[in-house]
Amino acid sequence: MKKKVLYLHGFASAGSSGTAVQMRSHLYPMGASVLSPDIPVSPLEAMGMLRKMVEEERPDLIVATSMGALYAEQLYGTPRLLVNPSFHMARLLMLRGMGRQEFRNKRADGARDFKVDRPLIAEFQQVEKQSFGHIDAAEKGRVYGLFGLQDKKVNCQPDFKKHYGKDNLILFQGEHYLNGQVLGTVVMPLVEKLLFGE
């Protein structure tokens, strides 16, 4: 049966990101598909859409970066790879993200920008309150945290260690945004292992 990966992009990005494209081209010849939706700007809409998508599509693995990993952490029951997770989006945006933001990648609906305001930040706060809510031994085994040692934007290693422990915590040489080398040498080997075994 064909394996299925759900990729969740980071803030101000889109399902068309280079990471999704590279994952798709890497995994397709192995018999795996990659779903990569545009995540709604609204965190509450995003969680609703993603929960429904996981229920309907039943992915074998979720790979998520930055903001996407905030959402993925709460999609309990499915193996998840959280790459440079940003569990505190509300605080981050309050400090340096208010106002008009441009999308870094092409969105399916053609949207080019969006606004970060207090209601949006309040939604992030609401979603963040649900983080780490249903963790048991099985969940700890399902979730991997990958952290770039040169990530200057976000450092949520302490949160991950506190809730998931150190067993599935992986450090790599890299920054916040993934590049082809990190994807190829760090992320994809783990994706292959989780999808297809040793």
C-alpha positions in Angstrom: 0.0 0.0 0.0 1.3 3.4 -0.9 2.7 5.5 2.0 1.5 9.0 2.6 3.3 11.9 4.2 1.7 15.2 5.3 4.0 18.2 5.2 3.1 21.3 7.2 4.9 24.5 6.3 6.1 27.3 8.4 4.8 30.9 9.0 4.2 33.0 5.9 4.9 30.1 3.6 2.7 27.8 1.5 2.3 24.2 0.4 4.4 25.0 -2.7 7.5 25.5 -0.6 10.8 24.2 -1.8 10.9 21.7 1.1 7.6 20.1 -0.1 8.8 20.0 -3.7 12.0 18.3 -2.7 10.3 15.8 -0.4 7.8 14.9 -3.2 10.6 14.3 -5.8 12.6 12.2 -3.3 9.7 10.1 -2.1 7.6 9.6 -5.2 10.0 7.0 -6.8 9.9 5.1 -3.5 6.1 4.8 -3.7 5.2 7.5 -1.3 3.0 10.6 -1.9 3.4 14.0 -0.1 0.4 16.1 0.8 1.3 19.7 1.3 -1.7 22.1 1.9 -1.6 25.8 2.3 -2.2 26.3 6.0 -4.9 29.0 6.8 -3.5 32.1 8.4 -6.0 31.8 11.2 -4.6 29.3 13.8 -8.1 28.1 14.8 -9.0 27.5 11.1 -5.7 25.8 10.6 -6.2 23.3 13.5 -9.7 22.5 12.3 -8.6 21.9 8.7 -5.5 19.8 9.8 -7.4 17.6 12.2 -10.0 16.9 9.5 -7.3 16.3 6.9 -5.5 13.8 9.2 -8.8 12.0 9.9 -9.7 11.8 6.2 -6.3 11.1 4.7 -4.7 9.1 7.5 -1.1 9.9 6.7 1.6 7.5 7.8 3.9 10.4 8.8 3.6 14.1 9.4 6.7 16.3 8.8 6.4 19.8 10.0 8.6 22.9 10.2 8.5 25.9 12.5 4.9 27.1 12.9 3.7 23.9 11.2 5.3 21.9 14.0 3.2 23.9 16.6 0.1 22.5 14.9 1.6 19.0 14.2 2.5 18.5 17.8 -1.3 18.4 18.6 -2.1 15.9 15.9 -1.9 13.0 18.3 -1.8 9.4 17.1 0.3 9.9 14.0 4.1 9.7 13.9 5.5 13.2 13.6 8.8 14.9 12.8 8.9 18.4 14.3 11.7 20.4 12.6 12.8 23.6 14.5 9.3 23.8 16.1 8.0 27.2 17.0 5.7 26.5 20.0 5.5 30.2 21.0 4.2 31.9 17.9 2.1 34.5 19.8 5.1 35.8 21.7 7.3 35.8 18.6 4.8 37.8 16.6 4.2 40.3 19.4 7.9 41.0 19.5 8.7 41.2 15.8 5.9 40.3 13.6 3.0 42.8 13.8 1.5 44.4 10.7 1.4 43.4 7.1 3.4 40.3 6.1 4.1 38.9 2.6 3.9 35.2 1.8 7.3 33.8 0.9 5.8 31.2 -1.4 3.0 31.1 -3.9 -0.4 30.3 -2.3 -3.1 28.3 -4.2 -5.6 31.1 -3.7 -3.3 33.8 -5.1 -3.0 35.7 -1.8 0.2 37.7 -1.6 0.1 39.1 2.0 -1.8 39.0 5.2 -2.0 41.0 8.4 -0.7 40.1 11.9 -2.9 41.8 14.5 -4.0 41.3 18.1 -6.9 39.0 17.2 -4.6 36.8 15.2 -2.1 36.7 18.1 -5.0 35.9 20.5 -5.9 32.9 18.3 -2.3 31.7 18.5 -2.4 32.0 22.3 -5.6 29.9 22.3 -4.0 27.2 20.2 -0.8 27.2 22.1 -2.7 26.5 25.4 -3.6 23.1 23.9 0.0 22.1 23.3 1.4 19.0 25.0 -2.0 18.0 26.2 -2.2 14.3 25.5 1.3 12.9 25.8 1.7 9.3 27.0 4.5 6.8 26.4 3.1 5.9 23.0 3.1 9.6 21.9 6.7 10.0 23.2 7.7 7.2 20.8 5.9 8.7 17.9 7.4 12.2 18.0 10.8 13.4 16.9 12.2 16.9 17.5 14.9 18.1 15.1 16.8 21.2 16.1 19.3 23.2 14.1 22.3 24.2 16.1 22.6 27.5 14.2 18.9 28.4 14.5 18.8 32.1 15.5 15.0 32.5 15.2 13.5 30.0 17.6 14.8 27.7 20.4 12.1 25.4 21.7 14.5 22.6 22.7 13.6 23.0 26.4 9.9 22.6 25.7 10.5 19.5 23.7 12.8 18.0 26.3 10.4 18.8 29.1 7.4 17.1 27.4 8.9 14.4 25.1 12.3 13.7 26.7 15.7 13.3 25.0 15.3 9.9 23.3 13.9 11.3 20.0 15.7 14.7 20.1 18.1 15.2 17.2 20.5 18.1 16.8 21.9 19.0 13.4 24.2 21.5 11.8 21.8 24.0 10.2 19.7 27.1 10.6 16.0 27.7 11.1 15.1 27.4 7.5 15.8 24.0 5.8 18.1 23.8 2.8 18.6 21.0 0.4 21.6 19.6 2.2 19.9 19.4 5.6 16.8 17.9 4.0 18.8 15.3 2.2 21.2 14.3 5.0 19.2 14.7 8.1 15.4 14.9 7.5 14.9 12.4 4.6 16.9 9.5 6.0 14.7 9.7 9.1 11.6 10.0 7.0 12.6 6.9 5.0 13.3 5.0 8.2 10.0 5.8 9.7 8.1 5.0 6.5 9.9 1.9 5.3 11.9 0.6 8.3 15.6 0.1 8.4 
